[in-house]
């Protein structure tokens, strides 16, 4: 709980404790006749004093003899002046902090929604779970715009604490609902990752998301291989099976360990070198040129390791110097974030 709320409550309790102890000590010290050690009487006097209910001459209920009666009056006067002032301050601070916290939370939420509204060509991650933090880390390293959607507050709290100074845009809500996806800017997104705990939820998410944006790419995590066709029918572009990836990783470690090590080092590299893809639009100066005369390496320092031809659904690996680049091709390159951004600006100018 916020210290701004805890502190006023602590002061109120402290004032009550001081009053209760004070009245109790006066009672057992100066009371006439048999002393009732029940501390509830002292607590009662402390409460009715602070609440200004008033008890007239009811100090006699403590059965005090002189000088106990006079001491009781002096203590009561001081207790009212000091204690009531502290309690008034504590209550006003408590109410102010509660109102401020509500308004602040509402303000932050509005600011975040405004930032999300301004996004374009961003990615949406629905569900954090076990793999979500790794996905988010890669988005941050490659400087991609993204929004996280989760209805589990604990997941969002862990996300905020783990990302440190990096500002994370997120929506708290059910990602299978249209309103939540619209708040996440799905209409302007280029990609959606379905990372909910169950295949059923991920299929339903895809069914909800696809009509809202028919162009974006949807990738879903799945557990059961038998559900692949359901995902494809729901509008998912590709399905990722954890067990299959794990098996492929193990066999790769055996038969191509250097390649696996190369990719691992690349992913952990602080300079964020990555195998990236860049779309080649009709406006690009590279269109119609051969690889050798395109000056891609001179412009960006990047080497084209493959070219994807969508009309033929074909990859040209390690393209030769005479390979022609056409509009609609996707260039596969290896380099850091800044180099890739430079190539993106040249390959797909506004």
Secondary structure as GFF3:
##gff-version 3
##sequence-region A 1 350
A	DSSP	alpha_helix	3	30	.	.	.	ID=ss1
A	DSSP	alpha_helix	39	50	.	.	.	ID=ss2
A	DSSP	three_ten_helix	58	62	.	.	.	ID=ss3
A	DSSP	alpha_helix	68	78	.	.	.	ID=ss4
A	DSSP	pi_helix	79	83	.	.	.	ID=ss5
A	DSSP	alpha_helix	84	117	.	.	.	ID=ss6
A	DSSP	beta_strand	122	126	.	.	.	ID=ss7
A	DSSP	alpha_helix	132	141	.	.	.	ID=ss8
A	DSSP	beta_strand	146	150	.	.	.	ID=ss9
A	DSSP	alpha_helix	153	162	.	.	.	ID=ss10
A	DSSP	beta_strand	170	172	.	.	.	ID=ss11
A	DSSP	alpha_helix	178	183	.	.	.	ID=ss12
A	DSSP	three_ten_helix	186	188	.	.	.	ID=ss13
A	DSSP	beta_strand	189	194	.	.	.	ID=ss14
A	DSSP	alpha_helix	199	210	.	.	.	ID=ss15
A	DSSP	beta_strand	217	222	.	.	.	ID=ss16
A	DSSP	three_ten_helix	225	227	.	.	.	ID=ss17
A	DSSP	alpha_helix	228	233	.	.	.	ID=ss18
A	DSSP	beta_strand	238	241	.	.	.	ID=ss19
A	DSSP	alpha_helix	242	255	.	.	.	ID=ss20
A	DSSP	alpha_helix	257	268	.	.	.	ID=ss21
A	DSSP	beta_strand	274	279	.	.	.	ID=ss22
A	DSSP	alpha_helix	296	300	.	.	.	ID=ss23
A	DSSP	beta_strand	303	309	.	.	.	ID=ss24
A	DSSP	beta_strand	314	317	.	.	.	ID=ss25
A	DSSP	beta_strand	330	335	.	.	.	ID=ss26
A	DSSP	alpha_helix	337	347	.	.	.	ID=ss27
###
